[in-house]
C-alpha cells in the first residue's frame, strides 16, 4: 500500500528529531572529551587556536560574541589631543571646536588638494580610481612583497618549497 504525502512528511519530521537527539548526544560526548584533554594538558586558547583566534575564542566563551570588530578607522579630523574618523555622530570636541570658530578644513588631519605635502595630479591625465592594494604582510628580503590576499606569488611558493615557513617571511 502506498504511503500518503502526509505520512511521509511525518516520518521525515520524526527522523529529523531522532537525528537531532543523536547529534546532541554525540556532541556532548565529544565536548566532554575535549574539555578533559584541555584540563589534563592545561591548554590555553592561544595554544589551541593561535594568537589571533585565542581572543576570539575567549569572547565566545564569555558570551561577548565572536564577531571580530574592524580596526578603528584612520583619523580624518584631529585637534591635537582628540581624533575622529568622520563617520557617525560628531564628537563633542569637534562641535566645540566648530563653535569656537574653527572650520572643518582646519581640523583635517591630511591636507586637502592644493596644500603643501599633497601630490598633484598631472595636467591632462584623467583621474583613474585605484583599488587599494593593501599593506604588505610578507616579503622575500629582495624587495618582493605580498599582502597575503589572492593567489600566492611564485616567489612565496618557491620560498616555502625551499624550506622556509610563512612565519619566516612575515614582515615584522
Helices and strands as residue ranges (DSSP letters): H 5-41, H 45-49, H 51-61, E 77-78, E 83-84, H 92-99, H 104-107, E 138-139, E 145-146, H 154-161, H 166-169
